C-alpha cells in the first residue's frame, strides 16, 4: 500500500481517516458539518481543509453530493487505519497496555511515515486480521477480512454468541467490559430481553446472570 502519505500533514491525515470512517455508511452523505462534529473543529476551518484536500486530489467535494475520497485519498486513509490497528495489537500484546489505553496511543503512532514500518509490524505480529476492538486490519493491498456480526441487542433470546468487537471504544465502556470479564472471543448467552426498558439479562461464559442496559447491548458486536 505504497502511497505518498508522507506528503500529508498530521491534520490532513486525520481528515482523510475521518472521511473514510464516515464513508463506511454508504447511505450517509458526508457533509462538512459531520466532519466538523467528528473532529470537534469549527465548520469554517473544515471547509478550508476540504479545499486543500481537493487541490491535492485526495477528495471530491460538491455541496449537493458531499465529500468523497478519491482512490489516492482512500489508499492513504487505509494506510493510516492499517498502522493504527497494527499499533493497537502491538501495544496490547507486546507492551501489555490495557484494552482501553491502546486507542489513544495508536492515534499518535499512526502518523509515523517510515514506508516499511507497517509491513514489518504486520509480520512481527504474525499478520493479525483484527485489532483489539474487533475491527479488521487492512492488508498491504487494502483488502480486509470480513466477518458477519450484529449487535447483542439483536440476538434472539436463549442464543449463545461470541464477542467479536465493540461499537463504543470509549475508556468507560471498555473498563466496564473488563470489570465484567468480557473481551474479544468471550461467549455470552442472552437469557432474556426485558420489554419495559429494552435491557437484557445475560450470562457471561456460562456464569451467573447479570442485567445490562440497552446502550450496553447496542454497543457490543457479536456473531453466532
C-alpha positions in Angstrom: 0.0 0.0 0.0 2.7 2.4 -1.0 1.5 6.0 -1.3 2.8 9.5 -1.0 1.3 9.7 2.5 4.5 11.4 3.8 3.3 14.5 1.8 0.3 14.9 4.1 0.3 16.8 7.4 -1.0 15.2 10.6 -4.1 17.3 10.3 -4.7 16.2 6.7 -4.3 12.6 7.6 -6.8 12.9 10.4 -9.3 14.4 8.0 -8.8 11.6 5.5 -9.3 9.0 8.2 -12.5 10.6 9.5 -13.9 10.8 6.0 -13.0 7.2 5.4 -14.8 6.1 8.7 -17.9 8.3 7.9 -18.0 6.9 4.4 -18.4 3.3 5.5 -22.1 4.1 5.8 -23.0 4.3 2.1 -26.4 5.9 2.8 -24.7 8.8 4.6 -23.8 12.0 2.7 -20.6 13.2 4.3 -21.1 16.9 4.9 -18.6 19.4 6.4 -20.9 19.5 9.4 -20.5 15.8 10.0 -16.7 16.1 9.7 -16.7 19.1 12.0 -18.6 17.1 14.7 -16.3 14.1 14.3 -13.2 16.2 14.7 -14.6 18.8 17.1 -13.3 21.5 14.7 -15.2 24.6 13.7 -17.1 24.4 10.3 -15.1 27.3 8.7 -11.7 25.5 9.3 -13.2 22.3 8.0 -14.2 24.0 4.7 -10.7 25.4 4.4 -9.1 22.0 4.8 -11.6 20.4 2.3 -10.4 22.9 -0.3 -6.8 21.9 0.4 -7.6 18.2 0.1 -9.5 18.8 -3.2 -6.4 20.7 -4.5 -4.3 17.7 -3.6 -6.8 15.4 -5.4 -7.4 13.5 -2.2 -11.1 14.1 -2.1 -14.0 15.1 -4.3 -16.4 17.7 -2.8 -19.7 19.0 -4.1 -22.2 20.6 -1.8 -25.1 18.6 -3.2 -23.2 15.2 -3.0 -21.0 15.8 0.0 -17.4 14.7 0.5 -15.9 11.5 -1.1 -12.3 10.1 -1.0 -10.6 9.8 -4.4 -8.7 6.5 -5.0 -5.4 8.2 -3.9 -7.1 9.6 -0.8 -8.6 6.2 0.1 -5.2 4.5 -0.2 -3.7 7.0 2.2 -6.7 6.7 4.6 -6.4 2.8 4.6 -2.7 3.0 5.3 -3.4 5.2 8.4 -6.1 2.8 9.6 -3.7 -0.1 8.9 -1.0 1.4 11.0 -3.4 2.4 13.8 -4.9 -1.0 14.2 -1.5 -2.8 14.0 -0.1 -0.5 16.7 -3.1 -1.3 18.9 -2.3 -5.0 18.6 1.4 -4.3 19.4 0.6 -2.2 22.4 -1.9 -4.7 23.8 0.0 -7.9 23.1 3.7 -6.9 23.3 3.7 -3.9 25.7 0.7 -5.1 27.8 -1.3 -1.9 27.7 -4.9 -2.4 28.6 -7.8 -2.6 26.1 -8.9 1.0 27.0 -5.5 2.6 26.6 -4.3 1.4 23.2 -6.5 3.7 21.0 -5.2 7.0 22.3 -1.5 5.9 21.9 -2.1 4.4 18.5 -3.6 7.8 17.4 -0.1 9.2 17.8 1.9 6.3 16.4 -0.3 6.0 13.2 1.4 9.2 11.8 4.9 7.7 11.6 5.8 7.7 7.9 8.5 5.1 7.5 7.4 3.2 4.4 8.4 -0.2 5.7 7.1 0.1 9.2 3.6 -1.2 8.8 4.7 -4.3 6.8 7.4 -5.1 9.4 5.0 -4.6 12.3 2.4 -6.8 10.5 5.0 -9.6 10.0 6.3 -9.3 13.6 2.8 -9.6 15.0 2.0 -12.7 12.8 -0.2 -10.9 10.3 -3.2 -10.3 12.7 -6.6 -9.9 10.9 -8.3 -7.9 13.7 -7.4 -5.2 16.2 -8.1 -5.5 19.9 -11.6 -3.9 19.4 -12.5 -6.4 16.7 -12.1 -4.1 13.7 -10.4 -5.7 10.6 -6.8 -4.7 9.8 -6.3 -3.6 6.2 -3.6 -5.7 4.4 -0.8 -4.0 2.4 -3.1 -4.2 -0.7 -6.0 -2.6 1.1 -8.1 -5.8 1.5 -9.7 -6.6 4.8 -11.1 -9.7 6.4 -14.9 -9.8 6.5 -16.9 -11.2 9.3 -20.7 -11.4 9.9 -21.5 -9.5 13.1 -24.5 -8.0 14.8 -25.2 -6.1 18.0 -26.0 -8.1 21.1 -29.5 -6.4 21.4 -30.5 -8.1 18.1 -29.6 -11.6 19.2 -32.5 -14.0 19.9 -33.4 -14.9 23.5 -31.7 -18.1 24.5 -28.9 -17.8 21.9 -25.2 -18.0 22.8 -22.9 -15.8 20.8 -19.3 -14.7 20.8 -17.9 -11.2 21.2 -16.1 -10.0 18.1 -15.9 -6.3 18.6 -17.3 -3.1 20.1 -19.1 -0.1 18.6 -18.2 2.1 21.5 -14.4 2.4 22.1 -14.6 4.8 25.0 -12.5 4.1 28.0 -15.5 4.0 30.3 -17.2 1.2 28.2 -14.0 -0.8 27.8 -13.3 -0.6 31.5 -16.8 -1.7 32.2 -16.3 -4.7 29.9 -13.1 -5.5 31.7 -14.9 -5.4 35.0 -17.4 -7.9 33.7 -14.5 -10.0 32.3 -15.7 -9.6 28.7 -13.2 -9.4 25.8 -12.9 -10.5 22.2 -13.9 -14.1 22.0 -16.0 -14.2 25.2 -19.1 -16.4 25.0 -22.3 -14.7 26.1 -25.8 -16.2 26.4 -28.7 -13.8 26.0 -31.0 -15.2 28.7 -33.9 -12.7 28.4 -34.9 -9.4 26.9 -36.9 -7.0 29.2 -39.6 -5.2 27.1 -40.1 -2.5 29.7 -36.8 -0.7 29.1 -35.2 -2.9 26.5 -32.5 -4.1 28.9 -31.3 -7.7 28.8 -30.3 -10.4 31.1 -27.1 -12.1 30.0 -24.8 -15.0 31.2 -21.1 -14.5 30.6 -19.1 -17.6 29.9 -21.9 -19.7 31.3 -21.7 -18.0 34.7 -24.4 -16.3 36.8 -26.8 -13.9 35.1 -26.4 -10.2 35.1 -28.6 -7.4 33.7 -27.2 -4.9 31.1 -28.8 -1.8 29.6 -29.9 -1.3 26.0 -26.9 1.1 25.4 -24.6 -1.8 26.5 -26.3 -4.3 24.3 -26.3 -1.9 21.3 -22.5 -1.3 21.8 -21.3 -4.9 21.8 -20.7 -6.7 18.5 -21.2 -10.4 18.4 -21.6 -13.4 16.0 -23.1 -16.8 16.4 
